Amino acid sequence: MFNVKELSLTTKEVAKRVRVQLKDEFPGCKFSVRCKFFSMGSEINVSLMVADRKIKQDFDKIPEKTLNHYLYRSHNPYTLEELKRIHSKPYSQLSESKFYHYQRYDDYWCNGAFLTYQGYMLLKRVCQIVEQYHYTDSDPMTDYHDTNFYFHLQLGEYDKPFVDGSRFTNDQQLFNRVEARDRQIKAYFEKEKEEKKLRQIEVDQLRKDNENKTHVPRGATHVIDGSGFRQLTVEEKETGQLRDKLEKKWFNGSVDWKKFTLEL
């Protein structure tokens, strides 16, 4: 799914590529793509400033069923006036995670803005374009951050209002691109899931085959035990080679063995 060379690009280089691709795929729209740098990393902010099609749903056309979900929910319910006020704001900070992977449109509400289907698909494509260069293994629940840059998606900017379009269009090329990327991502995760299953099978087999053997660090030649300082036997040395075998097959010579210590 990811290209190593693309993931190694600097934030400025990524922003430049994103600008070019957005301009190429959406010539009738205007985007702002800005970088921000801070002590522990960087971020890319993509703002749709002017749309050539209707992105936000007219409030009076939002289905009653959709509105009721937010009017009567048990956690932090809204009043009808609050929903209308939030939706009509000229600047909206969206939740980019809502568009990732193969999530589908369903009377779409995104962090305060009700989106049309074509608006949802356009913004989903924007996220897909950025996602090509975006690596993240962060875990907000544990406050762990591991990413090449942070990404934020907006309609307008805090000092410049978003200008929505008025027309509805059947942009089949856009839909095809979104669907193609979704299929690619789905295939990637299915392949990764299958490889993980095969890795676990081999780890379990290695563990079973070597459960009664002494486990020693790879490359060790001597050990201190109850008999004192002695040289390792050939069999004991081979336990380190088991790691070499598994590492070479599954991880291209690079793996954090802390994750696999217990399995081995």
C-alpha positions in Angstrom: 0.0 0.0 0.0 2.8 2.4 0.8 6.0 3.2 -1.2 9.0 3.4 1.0 10.5 6.3 -1.1 7.2 8.3 -0.7 7.2 7.8 3.0 10.8 9.1 3.2 9.8 12.5 1.7 10.0 15.6 3.8 6.7 17.3 4.9 7.4 20.1 2.4 7.9 17.7 -0.4 4.7 15.9 0.5 2.7 19.1 0.6 4.1 20.1 -2.9 3.0 16.7 -4.3 -0.4 17.0 -2.7 -1.0 20.5 -4.2 -0.1 19.2 -7.7 -2.4 16.2 -7.5 -5.3 18.2 -6.0 -5.0 20.7 -8.8 -4.9 18.0 -11.4 -7.9 16.0 -10.1 -10.1 19.0 -9.1 -9.3 21.9 -11.4 -12.5 23.6 -10.5 -11.8 23.7 -6.8 -9.4 25.8 -4.8 -7.4 24.3 -2.0 -5.0 25.6 0.6 -2.2 23.2 1.5 0.0 24.5 4.3 2.9 23.0 6.4 3.5 23.7 10.0 6.6 22.7 12.0 7.1 22.4 15.7 9.7 20.9 18.0 8.5 17.3 17.9 7.3 17.1 14.3 5.2 18.7 11.6 1.7 18.8 10.1 0.0 19.4 6.8 -3.3 21.3 6.8 -5.5 20.9 3.7 -8.4 23.3 3.4 -11.0 23.2 0.6 -11.6 26.9 0.1 -13.8 27.1 -3.0 -15.8 24.1 -4.3 -17.1 23.6 -7.9 -19.9 21.3 -6.6 -22.2 21.3 -3.5 -20.3 19.9 -0.5 -22.5 20.7 2.4 -26.1 19.6 2.5 -28.8 22.3 2.8 -30.0 22.1 6.4 -33.7 21.9 5.4 -33.0 18.9 3.2 -31.2 16.9 5.9 -33.4 13.8 6.7 -35.3 14.0 9.9 -34.0 10.6 10.9 -30.4 11.9 10.7 -31.2 15.0 12.7 -33.0 13.0 15.4 -29.9 10.9 16.0 -28.1 14.1 17.2 -31.1 15.7 18.8 -32.0 12.8 21.1 -28.8 10.9 21.7 -28.0 10.2 25.3 -24.5 11.6 25.3 -24.3 15.4 24.7 -27.5 16.0 22.7 -27.9 19.1 20.6 -30.9 21.4 20.1 -32.1 21.9 16.5 -30.8 25.5 16.6 -27.4 24.4 17.8 -27.2 21.9 14.9 -28.2 24.5 12.4 -25.7 27.0 13.8 -22.8 24.5 13.7 -23.7 23.3 10.3 -23.9 26.9 8.8 -20.5 28.0 10.1 -18.2 29.3 7.2 -15.3 27.4 8.6 -15.3 23.7 9.7 -12.5 21.5 11.1 -13.4 18.1 9.8 -12.4 14.7 11.2 -10.1 13.2 8.5 -10.3 9.8 10.1 -14.0 9.6 9.0 -12.9 9.2 5.4 -10.1 6.6 5.8 -10.3 3.1 4.4 -13.6 1.8 3.0 -16.1 3.5 5.2 -19.3 4.4 3.4 -21.5 7.5 3.1 -24.7 7.4 5.2 -26.4 10.8 5.6 -23.0 12.0 6.5 -22.2 14.2 9.5 -18.6 15.1 9.9 -17.6 17.0 13.0 -20.4 19.5 12.6 -21.0 19.5 8.9 -23.6 17.5 7.1 -22.1 16.5 3.7 -23.7 15.6 0.4 -22.7 12.3 -1.2 -20.5 14.1 -3.8 -19.0 16.2 -1.0 -18.2 13.2 1.0 -16.6 11.4 -2.0 -14.5 14.5 -2.9 -13.2 14.9 0.7 -12.5 11.2 0.9 -10.4 11.4 -2.2 -8.5 14.3 -0.7 -7.7 12.1 2.3 -6.6 9.2 0.0 -4.2 11.5 -1.8 -2.5 12.6 1.5 -2.7 9.0 2.8 -0.3 7.9 0.0 2.5 9.7 1.9 1.3 9.4 5.5 2.6 6.9 7.9 1.2 6.6 11.4 1.4 4.0 14.2 0.2 6.3 16.9 -2.1 5.3 19.8 -4.0 8.2 21.3 -5.2 6.0 24.2 -1.7 5.6 25.5 -0.5 9.0 24.3 2.0 7.2 22.0 2.9 9.1 18.8 4.8 7.6 15.8 4.1 9.4 12.5 6.0 11.2 9.7 3.5 14.1 9.9 0.1 15.0 11.3 -2.8 15.7 8.9 -5.8 18.0 9.3 -8.7 18.6 6.9 -10.9 21.7 6.8 -13.6 23.5 4.9 -12.3 27.1 4.7 -9.9 28.6 7.2 -10.5 30.5 10.5 -10.0 33.8 8.8 -11.3 32.9 5.3 -14.8 31.4 4.8 -15.5 28.3 2.7 -17.3 29.0 -0.5 -19.6 26.1 -1.4 -20.7 25.1 -4.8 -24.3 24.8 -5.9 -24.4 22.1 -8.6 -24.7 18.4 -8.3 -22.6 16.3 -10.7 -22.0 12.6 -11.4 -18.2 12.7 -11.3 -17.7 9.1 -12.3 -13.9 9.5 -12.6 -13.8 10.6 -9.0 -16.0 7.7 -7.8 -13.8 5.2 -9.8 -10.6 6.6 -8.2 -12.1 6.4 -4.7 -13.3 2.8 -5.2 -10.0 1.7 -6.8 -8.0 3.0 -3.8 -10.5 1.4 -1.4 -10.0 -2.0 -3.1 -6.2 -1.5 -2.9 -6.3 -0.8 0.8 -8.6 -3.7 1.5 -6.4 -6.1 -0.4 -3.4 -4.8 1.5 -4.9 -5.4 4.9 -6.2 -8.9 3.8 -2.7 -9.8 2.7 -1.2 -8.4 5.9 -3.7 -10.4 7.9 -2.8 -13.6 6.1 0.9 -13.0 6.5 0.5 -12.4 10.2 -1.4 -15.7 10.5 1.5 -17.6 8.6 4.1 -15.9 10.8 2.2 -17.0 14.0 2.0 -20.6 12.7 5.8 -20.7 12.1 6.5 -19.0 15.5 4.3 -21.5 17.2 6.1 -24.4 15.5 9.5 -23.0 16.3 8.4 -22.6 19.9 7.2 -26.2 20.0 10.3 -27.6 18.4 12.6 -25.7 20.8 10.6 -25.6 24.1 13.2 -27.8 25.8 16.3 -26.1 24.4 18.3 -23.3 26.0 17.6 -20.0 24.5 20.7 -17.8 24.1 21.4 -14.4 22.4 22.2 -14.6 18.8 25.9 -14.8 18.1 26.8 -15.9 21.7 29.7 -18.4 22.1 29.8 -18.9 25.9 27.4 -18.9 28.8 27.6 -18.8 32.6 25.3 -21.3 34.4 25.5 -23.7 37.3 28.6 -25.3 35.8 30.4 -22.0 35.6 31.8 -20.3 32.5 31.6 -22.7 29.6 31.4 -22.8 25.8 28.0 -23.3 24.2 27.2 -26.6 22.5 26.4 -26.7 18.8 22.7 -27.3 19.6 22.6 -24.2 21.9 24.2 -22.0 19.3 21.6 -23.1 16.8 18.8 -21.6 18.9 20.2 -18.2 18.0 20.2 -19.2 14.3 16.5 -19.9 14.6 15.9 -16.2 14.9 18.1 -15.5 11.9 15.9 -17.9 9.9 12.6 -16.4 10.9 14.0 -12.8 10.6 15.3 -13.4 7.1 12.1 -15.0 5.9 9.5 -12.6 7.3 11.1 -9.3 8.1 13.8 -8.7 5.4 16.5 -8.7 8.0 15.0 -6.0 10.3 12.7 -6.7 13.2 12.1 -5.6 16.8 12.7 -8.8 18.6 11.3 -7.5 21.8 7.9 -8.2 20.4 8.7 -11.9 19.7 10.8 -12.8 22.8 7.9 -14.6 24.5 6.9 -16.5 21.4 10.4 -17.8 20.9 
